[in-house]
Amino acid sequence: MSDDSLRADQFQLYDLTVIVEAIEGNCTCAMQVGDCFFMKGGKVSLPAGQDFCLYALQAAIPLLPAKQRLNHPADWMETDARIVCPDPACR
């Protein structure tokens, strides 16, 4: 569905790729820079044979629905794109 065919009460959802950019410490879940997961619609998926830290995932999940849609340009969700793992040993 293109933006032109959306009604006023509809919105487009973006597909997201969440990627580990850096690890500053000792990741207890053996995450590596470049590890990722995908969000399409309401589904989360992982590349074949890969896993993802539950603690990092739980930090991201509350923000993902807002990142999937267009927000007001002044909304901080439009400019902030990084999430920090809540594990103090990992950051």
C-alpha positions as CSV (number, residue, x, y, z in Angstrom):
1,M,0.0,0.0,0.0
2,S,1.6,3.3,-1.0
3,D,1.3,6.5,1.0
4,D,-1.1,7.9,-1.6
5,S,-3.7,5.2,-1.0
6,L,-3.7,5.5,2.8
7,R,-6.8,6.9,4.4
8,A,-6.6,9.6,7.1
9,D,-7.1,6.9,9.8
10,Q,-4.3,4.6,8.4
11,F,-0.5,4.7,8.6
12,Q,2.4,2.8,7.1
13,L,4.6,0.5,9.2
14,Y,8.3,0.5,8.4
15,D,10.4,-2.7,8.5
16,L,13.2,-2.4,11.0
17,T,16.6,-3.9,11.3
18,V,18.2,-3.6,14.8
19,I,22.0,-4.0,14.8
20,V,24.5,-4.3,17.6
21,E,26.9,-1.4,16.8
22,A,29.3,-1.6,19.8
23,I,29.9,-3.6,23.0
24,E,31.7,-1.6,25.7
25,G,32.4,-4.3,28.3
26,N,31.9,-8.0,28.7
27,C,28.7,-9.2,27.1
28,T,27.5,-12.1,29.2
29,C,25.3,-13.3,26.3
30,A,28.2,-13.5,23.8
31,M,26.7,-10.9,21.5
32,Q,29.0,-9.7,18.7
33,V,29.0,-6.4,16.8
34,G,26.9,-6.9,13.8
35,D,24.4,-9.2,15.5
36,C,20.9,-8.2,14.5
37,F,17.2,-8.9,14.5
38,F,14.4,-7.8,12.2
39,M,10.9,-6.4,12.8
40,K,8.3,-6.6,10.1
41,G,4.8,-5.7,11.1
42,G,4.3,-7.1,14.6
43,K,6.8,-9.9,14.1
44,V,10.4,-10.2,15.3
45,S,12.8,-12.6,13.5
46,L,16.5,-13.4,13.6
47,P,18.9,-14.5,10.8
48,A,19.3,-18.2,10.5
49,G,21.4,-19.7,13.3
50,Q,21.7,-16.5,15.2
51,D,20.4,-15.5,18.7
52,F,20.0,-12.2,20.4
53,C,20.3,-11.2,24.1
54,L,17.0,-11.1,25.9
55,Y,18.0,-8.2,28.0
56,A,19.0,-6.0,25.0
57,L,15.8,-7.1,23.2
58,Q,13.6,-6.1,26.2
59,A,15.2,-2.7,26.2
60,A,14.4,-2.2,22.5
61,I,10.8,-3.7,22.4
62,P,9.0,-0.7,24.0
63,L,10.4,1.7,21.4
64,L,10.0,-0.4,18.2
65,P,6.4,0.3,17.5
66,A,7.1,4.1,17.5
67,K,10.1,3.6,15.3
68,Q,8.0,1.7,12.8
69,R,5.9,4.8,11.9
70,L,6.3,8.4,10.9
71,N,6.2,10.7,13.8
72,H,6.3,14.5,14.1
73,P,9.7,15.8,12.9
74,A,10.3,17.4,16.4
75,D,9.6,14.1,18.2
76,W,12.7,12.7,19.8
77,M,11.8,9.3,18.3
78,E,12.7,10.8,14.9
79,T,16.2,11.7,15.9
80,D,17.2,9.2,18.6
81,A,18.1,5.8,17.2
82,R,20.3,4.1,19.8
83,I,19.4,1.8,22.7
84,V,21.7,0.7,25.5
85,C,21.6,-2.9,26.9
86,P,20.5,-2.7,30.5
87,D,23.2,-5.2,31.6
88,P,25.7,-3.0,33.5
89,A,28.5,-5.4,32.6
90,C,27.8,-5.1,28.9
91,R,26.5,-1.6,28.1
